[in-house]
Amino acid sequence: MKRVEFAPEVSEYFKNLTPALYNLGYFSYLESSKNYVDKLTIDIENNLPTRQHKPATQYFDKYGKDMLYAMFRTNKQTTWYAFFTKYNENGNTFYLVRYIANNHIVAQYL
């Protein structure tokens, strides 16, 4: 079994992302912003285990040691990066997403 979980900080980030994107004018309707965030969250939950991943640079050690990251493209301008720790327990594989950001914020650190 493979399971994706979000650290509390990431869940809180997603919760705040919907109104932030709407208030910054990226979406004309709050519902559109919510759909965007929901779609991103579902994409990460469903596809992180099969997505190609790379080791995160040392810059991201503040969120967890030996993290990996995978990319999730939402449109032509924006790619989201999910930074996670992968671990095995009792024959199950868990992916704990510890940090999330987009190319506008972290691309220079990758």
LOKEMAR-265679 format. One record per residue: x negated, y negated, z of N, C-alpha, C in turn; residue in three letters. Coordinates in steps of 0.02 Angstrom, whole numbers, plus 32768, in hexadecimal, padded with zeros to 4 digits. Last residue first. Layout:
XYZXYZXYZALA...
//
This chain:
7CCA7B127EBB7CC87B577EA37C8E7B5E7E74LEU7CD27A8F7ED97CB27ABA7F0B7CAC7B037EF5TYR7D1C7A507E777CD57A3F7E7B7CAF7A6B7EADGLN7DA07A7C7E907D7A7A977E577D2F7A897E5DALA7DF57A4C7EF57DBB7A757F077D907A8D7ECDVAL7E5979F37EC17E3D79E97F037DFB7A0E7F0DILE7E857A1A7E487E7C79D27E517E5879C37E93HIS7E9C7AA27E537E5F7A8C7E327E527A417E3CASN7EE37ABA7EFA7EE37ABB7EB17EA37A9E7E95ASN7EE87B347F817EDE7AF07F667EDF7AF57F1BALA7EF27B8F80177F097B867FD27EFE7B3E7FBEILE7EBD7C0C80897EBA7BC680717ED37BC5802ATYR7ED37C8F80A97EC07C6280DF7EC07C1880CBARG7F297D1D808F7F1C7CDD806F7F107CAA80A7VAL7EFA7DBC809F7F0F7D8480C97EF97D4380A9LEU7F287E5280697F0B7E14804E7F267DDB8079TYR7F0B7EFC808B7F2C7EBD809D7F047E838080PHE7F287FA380697EFF7F6880597F297F2A8066THR7F25803980CA7F4A800380AA7F1B7FC8809EASN7EDF809581147EEC80A480CE7F14807080A9GLY7ED18050818F7EF9808D818A7F0D809E8143ASN7EA47FC1813E7EB77FDB817F7EE580178175GLU7E3A7F4D80EE7E5D7F8D80ED7E697FA58134ASN7E407EA680AD7E297ED880DD7E567F1680D8TYR7E0F7E0C806D7E2C7E4D805D7E127E7F8090LYS7E387D65807A7E0F7D9B80947E347DDC8085THR7E427CDB80067E5C7D1080307E257D3F8048PHE7E857C557FB17E497C6D7FD37E607C9F8007PHE7EC87C2D7F1B7EDA7C4D7F5B7E9A7C6C7F77ALA7ED97BA07EBC7EA87BD27ED37EC07BEC7F17TYR7F317B697E2C7F2D7B717E757EFC7BA97E85TRP7F237AF67DAD7F147B3B7DC17F0E7B3B7E0DTHR7F6E7A857D417F647A9B7D867F597AE67D8CTHR7F877A627CBD7F5C7A387CE47F487A557D28GLN7FDE7AC07C877FA17AB07C627F6E7A897C8DLYS80137B207D1880207AF97CDC7FDD7AE67CBCASN7FE87B7F7D72802F7B6E7D7280437B447D36THR7F7B7C037D8D7F887BC97D637FD37BBC7D60ARG7F1F7C3A7E087F657C3E7DF37F757BFE7DCDPHE7E8F7C9A7E377EAD7C5F7E177EF47C6E7E01MET7E467CCB7ED27E647CDC7E927E887C9D7E79ALA7DB97CEB7F3D7DEF7CC17F247E077CDA7EE0TYR7D7C7D247FDD7D827D2A7F947DB67CF87F7ELEU7D0D7D0A80697D4E7D0780467D467D117FFBMET7CAF7D1280D27CB07D43809B7CF37D458077ASP7D0D7CC481557CCF7CDE81397CDC7D118102LYS7D797C37814C7D6E7C7E81597D2F7C968137GLY7D767BB1813E7DB87BD081407DB47C1B814FTYR7CF37B9181347D187B73816C7D5E7B908172LYS7CC77BC780BE7CBD7BEE80FB7CE27BD18137ASP7CCA7B7B804C7D0A7B9280667D037BBF80A4PHE7C457B65802A7C6E7B2C803E7CAE7B438061TYR7C147BDA7FF47C097BCE803B7C337B938055GLN7C917C147F7F7C517BF67F917C4F7BE87FDCTHR7CE17CB37F727CE57C6B7F7D7CA07C517F91ALA7CD47D2F7EF47CC17D187F377CC57CCC7F3CPRO7D6B7D4A7E947D237D3B7E997D137D287EE1LYS7DE27DB47E3F7DCD7D867E747D817D817E76HIS7E6F7DD47DDA7E267DD37DDF7E127DA17E15GLN7F007E1A7E277EDF7DE17E077E937DE67E0FARG7F3E7E787E717F277E8C7E2F7F017E557E0ATHR7F617E3A7EEB7F3B7E787EEC7F1E7E8D7EA7PRO7FAD7DC67EBD7F6A7DBF7ED97F437E017ED8LEU80327DD77E937FFC7DE47E647FB57DDE7E80ASN80947DBB7EF4809C7DF57EC7805D7E077EA0ASN80667D4A7F39807B7D867F5D807B7DC47F30GLU80517CF07ECD80197D057EF8802A7D467F1CILE80D57CE47E9D809F7CFA7E7180637D147E9AASP81147CAF7F0D81277CF17EF580F17D0E7EC8ILE80D77C307F1080D27C5D7F4980E17CA57F34THR80FE7BFB7E9480B87C047EA480AF7C367EDCLEU818A7BF77EA6816E7C1F7E7081247C2D7E7CLYS81947B9C7F1081AC7BE17F18818D7C0F7EE3ASP81617B297ED2813E7B457F0B81537B8E7F16VAL81C57B177E6E817E7B1C7E5D81577B3E7E94TYR82397B097EBB82337B427E8C81EA7B4D7E79ASN821D7A907EFB82267ACD7F23821D7B0A7EF6LYS821E7A3A7E8E81E17A427EB581E47A827EDESER82A47A457E6A826F7A587E3A822D7A647E5ESER82E17A0F7EDC82ED7A557ECB82B97A6F7E99GLU82BE79897ED382A379B17F0982AA79FB7EFALEU829579477E3582C779627E6182A6798E7E96TYR822779207DF1825D78EF7DF7829379067E28SER817F793C7E2581C079577E1281F579237E1EPHE811978E97E46810A791F7E17814A79407DFETYR812A78867EA68145787B7E63813378B07E30GLY810F78957F2880D878797EFE80ED78717EB5LEU818278D37F538175788E7F69813E786D7F40ASN816F79557F1B81A8792C7F08819A78E27F18TYR80FD79807F5C80FD797B7F138136794F7EFALEU812D797A7FE280F379527FCD80F3794A7F81ALA819579D77FEC81A479907FEF816A79647FD8PRO813F7A4E7FCF817C7A3D7FAA818D79F37FAFTHR80D97A54802F80C97A467FE981077A307FC2LEU81007A7F80AC80F77A3780A280EB7A248059ASN81037B098096813F7AE780B0813B7A9C80A3LYS807E7B21807380B37B2B804280F37B068057PHE80447B0680F180317ADF80B680687AE48081TYR807A7B6B813F808A7B26814F807B7AF88113GLU803A7BD8810380847BD48104809B7B8C8111SER7FB87BB681257FCC7BB880DE80187BB580D8VAL7FB87BC281AF7FA77B8281917FBD7B7E8148GLU7FD57C4C81C380067C1981D67FF87BD481B6PRO7FA77CA981307F967C8F81717FC97C588183ALA80097D1F80DB7FF17CDB80DE7FE17CC78126PHE7FEA7DBD808C80047D9680C47FE57D5080C1GLU800A7E4580267FF07E01802880127DDC8061VAL7FDF7EEF801C800C7EBC80377FE87E79803BARG7FE87F907FDA7FC67F507FD87FF77F1A7FEFLYS7FD6803B80008000800080007FD47FC28000MET
//
